[in-house]
Amino acid sequence: MIQDYLDIEFHDATAVIWIDEQGSSVNRLNRRALSAFEEVLSELDSNDDISAAVFISRKPASFIVGADLNMLQALETKKEVRSLVRDGHRLTARLQTLRIPTVAAMHGPAMGGGLEMALACTYRLCTQHPATKFALPEVKLGLLPAIGGTQRLPRLIGLQEALGMMLTGKNVYPHKAKRIGLVNATTFHPGLLDAALSAAKGLVSGTLSSSRPPSGFGEKLLESTTLSRRLIYQKAESTVQRESKGNYPAPLKILDCVQTGLEEGIDSGLQMEESHFSDLVFTRESKALVRLFFSQQASSTNPFGEHARPINSVGLLGAGLMGGGIAQVSAEGGVNVRVKDLDLEHAAIAKKVTWENLSKRVEKRILSSFDRDVLMERIQPVAAYDALASADLVIEAVPEQLTLKHTVLLETEGAIDPGCIFASNTSSIPISQIAEQSLRPENVVGMHYFSPVPQMPLLEIVRTPHTSLDTLGTAYALGLMQGKTPIVVNDGPGFYTTRILALYMNEALLLLEEGARIDEVDRAMVQWGFPMGPFALFDLVGIDVGAKITEVMREQLPEFTHRTLKISNAASRLKDAGYSGQKSNLGFFSYPKTKGRGSKKEVNQTIYAFFGGPERASLSAAQIQERLGLIMVNEALYCLEEGILSNPTDGDIGAVFGLGFPPFRGGPFQYVDTETTPAIASRLARLRYQHGARFQAPALLTEMAVSDTRFYS
């Protein structure tokens, strides 16, 4: 068992335990791992010739990335889950109380159970590499740290820092990890093993201490007594309730584990950890989030990989915020980028955007200034198409005008190699229409990015009937290099994501025309789980942009789908009246011209003049949520029936990671499964009767409802 996961070698009296899960590119914690660690700990405990131990990974880019979720998926009862958690508790307790000092030497991600194992070690050492990061991300899966993390982390780094990590699941990078006491020291990657061996010797001789740096006065004041800690618990609970809207059960369970452990003792805290974790595993929220995780992992394998061509150089047309974001993620993926715009001055904007984004990471000590400068050298502004001659793929990110895109395409094809791929970042214009002017339509593909590009994970790749497999494979490969989660969809007005979003936003406008209130609609959809309401989103992307997309949908979607759709023209009227949203400080909301404490947006009451006047009817949150939620879900179902989507998984990934569809609902198709196909069909039938043919369910759903079948087994 031990050889399948761990390998021991000796450096004098220090045992070096190499973690190397066979048959996997990363190390995960599973039954095999637990057994291997138990066996090694027995050896360390019983062998008097061993005075210290170092745990280090043989994987080139990671330590331990967390628990093996396949193991959790295979468990069918709470009793089985609790048994597994108890095994983990016994292991980490044994590691923590080992007779010899232990060093966790970490490079790359140390996540979830991997970090919990490190917390049980005497001393933690990590590399200063940007790839090294720490997190307890279980909350993002609807779970909680379950092998002692809720107990050891607060005792190590303090209550407030620990809650910040566990309630958000966010990454902590080496500099901060050292500052807060999560790790004892940092070192350069090539010297990790030597530094770990030196630390082990220092711990044995007593010349090195593993104590955490003294806490600050504020931390001591707030965390030293039960009464003062109660204020932290109350504030954390209030924040959780405000942020989660009651839709995620895991954060409150984490808080309960931490509070129980600190106030009643670690044994009580571990019992609470075991109990809450076994409950969370079987919640529908966790099941939806775990399914999304597996789907996202699966998308990291290129389905057209055998056709992908090498990518060394990318051309980029258009240097605004979108172009700058694409340039940044391309450079971070190791690709050289040449950016063309109207002139060199405009082209340099992309480099400026990237510099500003990367400099923020330098300020936070996530990235070194040297690494930033290396990335910046990969981005080169150019003034002429000839500079793109050596590009393997060119991405256009110019404004949404078909004639302009045709011009750019023809001028680009005149300069690039015949094998070079041309990708359009359009958000609504069918790629087939853009490719009509191409000399080589097999090389034309859609690559739809989402703003802000460095933060948004989705890449929607759009294929036409002429797009070659080489083109698809290469575009997908570039997306992976850029750190994206790609999905491949077939061509049509708005493709998949813009199409279902456009119908959702359109329904919000129709609600206003029927007398709804802007703030009530937005509040209802945030409560349902979206990160922002539809009218705040209108203002964010720009009412003018929304009007352009609506125009494409009104002109092309009914003919494309052969359906009767009621499309509002309100966005165009608002655009013509000069409302544009946040960029002009006035849209559905009015925005303060200066940002500051206490400043906030207010509903723009004058906009109601475009929707029948100031008299408003109050709709219930449930009515709003059903109409907006189901119009998006229904359109996703049509996209699958019509072949825009090839499978439900891509539909769920696209909606959640591109549009902010509530992750705990799993995406439109997982949501239908959870609610059941008969129930969704019945609700759509009622909405069709009340509001018209746009709520007509597709035949696909009707047939599934008859047999009560699901999209996922």
Secondary structure, 3 states (H helix, E strand, C coil): CHHHHEEEEEECCEEEEEECCCCCCCCCECHHHHHHHHHHHHHHHHCCCCCEEEEEECCCCCCCCCECHHHHHCCCCHHHHHHHHHHHHHHHHHHHCCCCCEEEEECCEEECHHHHHHHCCCEEEEECCCCCEEECHHHHHCCCCCCCHHHHHHHHHCHHHHHHHHHHCCCECHHHHHHHCCCCEEECHHHHHHHHHHHHHHHHHCCCCCCCCCCCHHHHHHHCCHHHHHHHHHHHHHHHHHHHCCCCCHHHHHHHHHHHHHHHCHHHHHHHHHHHHHHHCCCHHHHHHHHHHHHHHHCCCCCCHHHCCCCCEEEEECCCHHHHHHHHHHHHCCCEEEEECCCHHHHHHHHHHHHHHHHHHHHCCCCCHHHHHHHHHCEEEECCHHHHCCCCEEEECCCCCHHHHHHHHHHHHCCCCCCCEEEECCCCCCHHHHHCCCCCHHHEEEEEECCCCCCCCEEEEEECCCCCHHHHHHHHHHHHHCCCEEEEEECCCCCCHHHHHHHHHHHHHHHHHCCCCHHHHHHHHHHHCCCCCHHHHHHHHCHHHHHHHHHHHHHHHHHHHCCCCCCCCHHHHHHHCCCCEHHHCECCEECCCCCCCCCCCEECHHHHHHHCCCCCCCCCHHHHHHHHHHHHHHHHHHHHHHCCCCCHHHHHHHHHHHHCCCHHHCCHHHHHHHHCHHHHHHHHHHHHHHHCHHHCCCHHHHHHHHHCCCCCC
